[in-house]
Amino acid sequence: MLKVALTGGIGAGKSTVAAKLSQLGARVIDADALSREVVAPNTEGLAAVVSRFGPDVLTADGSLDRAELAKTVFSDPAARAELEAIVHPRVRARARELTDAQPADAIVVQDIPLLAETGQAPGFHLNIDVEAPRELRLERLAERGLSRADALRRIDAQASDAERREVCDVVLDNRDGLHELEHRVTMLWEERIVPYADNLLAGRAETRPEKLQFVESDPAWPRRFERLAARLRRVLGPSAVRIDHVGSTAVAGLPAKDVIDIQVTVVSLRIVDAFADDLGEAGFFGRVLHDSPKPEYPDEADWEKRFYGYADPGNIAHVHFRPIDSPGQRFALLFRDWMRADATSRADYAQAKGVLAAKVDSTTGYTEAKEPWFDREAWPRANRWAAETGWQPPVC
């Protein structure tokens, strides 16, 4: 089952996207609808709201007067937090019930306005943010009957666009009209969401393209890493001693294949094997591999790791699980820090990449061809740099 979170500020067009996804075949769960359900008449949720805010928040027929309640909570952050503490756990519990009732091949989209604020993002395979310019949102809210002052209060009470982007994998720009927005949603569905769901159902990671292609350093790479790391932390908890961005995409200014490399440091690889099913549910699938031994550590057993890929075709990632203090774990951190600190070595590596790319046109061929450079240049030079600077691998 692919679990998607859909978010966006009030007036951005989230409901339009949800409707289109439903039309395409997604099972949509609306958090706003659930927030009404859990405080409906004769519910424990409504009783808790009345206990905190008093009987004035009820209409004559005993239902919740949402407009009256909004006057209080949107002008008082403490009151809003108290209301959320009553409503949000109940909404999440109900959403879990509805999700668990879906078939294994379903694509479930949860419409969650406060995704960034509530910390739920790592629990989803894909997070989508719908954005629109502030003035356009105000115009739309005015059409719904909200005054400008009230609309501004509601917008400002939510996370900013920047805060939502930090936790979302996809941003849909809704400034060009309904037709264009629906077109973007359809393309996302066909090119990313459905293939992602197929990968999950088949238990496979998305493979990197075999055609070798380097791209310029992308400032989005660290944010992609952070979102992946959050999902891994959610699964592994304290069993992950460290989760680090490694490899070329972790070095600003270095051209690289558009693949995020992550190292998860663990006490023992047996821990990783114990989490295999949970990692699979989160979209990570892997196998046993060995890094290439180096002269000081010729025993292949010292270089054993678990190598996992990610099922999202729009965010190809490799996750290297390595034991703490193993030579492979140390070298991954050393190489990254050496590259970051030493401009000359960084330029040398970029040049070596270019030379090798001119000789081979496949990622497999390139991976094999660069190993001698690592043995001859990277390993000894990085270790000399570590000795000269006193570098030590971070522990936690």
ChimeraX attribute file (.defattr): number of C-alpha atoms within 10 A of each C-alpha:
attribute: neighborCount
match mode: 1-to-1
recipient: residues
	/A:1	20
	/A:2	24
	/A:3	20
	/A:4	23
	/A:5	25
	/A:6	27
	/A:7	29
	/A:8	28
	/A:9	24
	/A:10	23
	/A:11	23
	/A:12	25
	/A:13	23
	/A:14	24
	/A:15	17
	/A:16	16
	/A:17	25
	/A:18	22
	/A:19	13
	/A:20	18
	/A:21	21
	/A:22	16
	/A:23	12
	/A:24	13
	/A:25	13
	/A:26	22
	/A:27	20
	/A:28	21
	/A:29	22
	/A:30	18
	/A:31	19
	/A:32	12
	/A:33	11
	/A:34	19
	/A:35	18
	/A:36	16
	/A:37	17
	/A:38	21
	/A:39	22
	/A:40	16
	/A:41	16
	/A:42	11
	/A:43	11
	/A:44	13
	/A:45	20
	/A:46	23
	/A:47	15
	/A:48	15
	/A:49	21
	/A:50	15
	/A:51	10
	/A:52	13
	/A:53	16
	/A:54	11
	/A:55	14
	/A:56	12
	/A:57	20
	/A:58	19
	/A:59	12
	/A:60	9
	/A:61	8
	/A:62	13
	/A:63	14
	/A:64	21
	/A:65	15
	/A:66	12
	/A:67	9
	/A:68	13
	/A:69	18
	/A:70	15
	/A:71	11
	/A:72	15
	/A:73	19
	/A:74	18
	/A:75	14
	/A:76	12
	/A:77	12
	/A:78	12
	/A:79	16
	/A:80	17
	/A:81	12
	/A:82	14
	/A:83	17
	/A:84	17
	/A:85	11
	/A:86	19
	/A:87	21
	/A:88	17
	/A:89	12
	/A:90	19
	/A:91	23
	/A:92	15
	/A:93	13
	/A:94	18
	/A:95	17
	/A:96	12
	/A:97	11
	/A:98	14
	/A:99	20
	/A:100	12
	/A:101	9
	/A:102	13
	/A:103	10
	/A:104	12
	/A:105	12
	/A:106	16
	/A:107	24
	/A:108	24
	/A:109	24
	/A:110	23
	/A:111	23
	/A:112	22
	/A:113	22
	/A:114	19
	/A:115	24
	/A:116	22
	/A:117	14
	/A:118	11
	/A:119	10
	/A:120	15
	/A:121	27
	/A:122	22
	/A:123	17
	/A:124	18
	/A:125	23
	/A:126	24
	/A:127	26
	/A:128	24
	/A:129	28
	/A:130	26
	/A:131	23
	/A:132	21
	/A:133	13
	/A:134	16
	/A:135	10
	/A:136	14
	/A:137	22
	/A:138	23
	/A:139	15
	/A:140	17
	/A:141	19
	/A:142	15
	/A:143	10
	/A:144	11
	/A:145	10
	/A:146	15
	/A:147	14
	/A:148	13
	/A:149	10
	/A:150	18
	/A:151	21
	/A:152	16
	/A:153	13
	/A:154	17
	/A:155	18
	/A:156	13
	/A:157	16
	/A:158	19
	/A:159	17
	/A:160	14
	/A:161	18
	/A:162	8
	/A:163	12
	/A:164	26
	/A:165	21
	/A:166	15
	/A:167	25
	/A:168	23
	/A:169	20
	/A:170	15
	/A:171	16
	/A:172	19
	/A:173	17
	/A:174	22
	/A:175	15
	/A:176	9
	/A:177	9
	/A:178	13
	/A:179	9
	/A:180	13
	/A:181	20
	/A:182	17
	/A:183	12
	/A:184	15
	/A:185	20
	/A:186	18
	/A:187	12
	/A:188	16
	/A:189	18
	/A:190	12
	/A:191	13
	/A:192	17
	/A:193	24
	/A:194	18
	/A:195	17
	/A:196	27
	/A:197	23
	/A:198	18
	/A:199	20
	/A:200	26
	/A:201	18
	/A:202	10
	/A:203	15
	/A:204	20
	/A:205	23
	/A:206	22
	/A:207	15
	/A:208	17
	/A:209	14
	/A:210	12
	/A:211	12
	/A:212	15
	/A:213	14
	/A:214	14
	/A:215	10
	/A:216	13
	/A:217	18
	/A:218	16
	/A:219	12
	/A:220	9
	/A:221	19
	/A:222	16
	/A:223	15
	/A:224	20
	/A:225	23
	/A:226	17
	/A:227	19
	/A:228	24
	/A:229	21
	/A:230	17
	/A:231	21
	/A:232	22
	/A:233	18
	/A:234	15
	/A:235	19
	/A:236	18
	/A:237	11
	/A:238	10
	/A:239	16
	/A:240	19
	/A:241	16
	/A:242	16
	/A:243	22
	/A:244	19
	/A:245	24
	/A:246	22
	/A:247	21
	/A:248	24
	/A:249	26
	/A:250	24
	/A:251	23
	/A:252	16
	/A:253	17
	/A:254	21
	/A:255	20
	/A:256	20
	/A:257	16
	/A:258	20
	/A:259	19
	/A:260	24
	/A:261	20
	/A:262	25
	/A:263	23
	/A:264	25
	/A:265	24
	/A:266	22
	/A:267	16
	/A:268	14
	/A:269	17
	/A:270	11
	/A:271	15
	/A:272	23
	/A:273	15
	/A:274	10
	/A:275	13
	/A:276	16
	/A:277	13
	/A:278	17
	/A:279	21
	/A:280	20
	/A:281	16
	/A:282	23
	/A:283	27
	/A:284	26
	/A:285	25
	/A:286	22
	/A:287	11
	/A:288	12
	/A:289	14
	/A:290	15
	/A:291	16
	/A:292	16
	/A:293	17
	/A:294	17
	/A:295	9
	/A:296	7
	/A:297	14
	/A:298	11
	/A:299	12
	/A:300	12
	/A:301	11
	/A:302	16
	/A:303	20
	/A:304	21
	/A:305	23
	/A:306	20
	/A:307	20
	/A:308	24
	/A:309	22
	/A:310	27
	/A:311	28
	/A:312	25
	/A:313	19
	/A:314	17
	/A:315	19
	/A:316	19
	/A:317	25
	/A:318	22
	/A:319	26
	/A:320	25
	/A:321	28
	/A:322	27
	/A:323	25
	/A:324	19
	/A:325	14
	/A:326	16
	/A:327	18
	/A:328	25
	/A:329	21
	/A:330	17
	/A:331	17
	/A:332	19
	/A:333	19
	/A:334	22
	/A:335	23
	/A:336	20
	/A:337	20
	/A:338	20
	/A:339	24
	/A:340	17
	/A:341	13
	/A:342	12
	/A:343	12
	/A:344	10
	/A:345	17
	/A:346	20
	/A:347	14
	/A:348	14
	/A:349	20
	/A:350	16
	/A:351	13
	/A:352	14
	/A:353	19
	/A:354	13
	/A:355	12
	/A:356	16
	/A:357	19
	/A:358	10
	/A:359	11
	/A:360	16
	/A:361	14
	/A:362	14
	/A:363	17
	/A:364	13
	/A:365	16
	/A:366	18
	/A:367	11
	/A:368	10
	/A:369	16
	/A:370	15
	/A:371	13
	/A:372	10
	/A:373	14
	/A:374	17
	/A:375	15
	/A:376	11
	/A:377	14
	/A:378	20
	/A:379	16
	/A:380	14
	/A:381	16
	/A:382	21
	/A:383	16
	/A:384	13
	/A:385	17
	/A:386	17
	/A:387	11
	/A:388	9
	/A:389	9
	/A:390	8
	/A:391	14
	/A:392	11
	/A:393	15
	/A:394	9
	/A:395	9
	/A:396	8
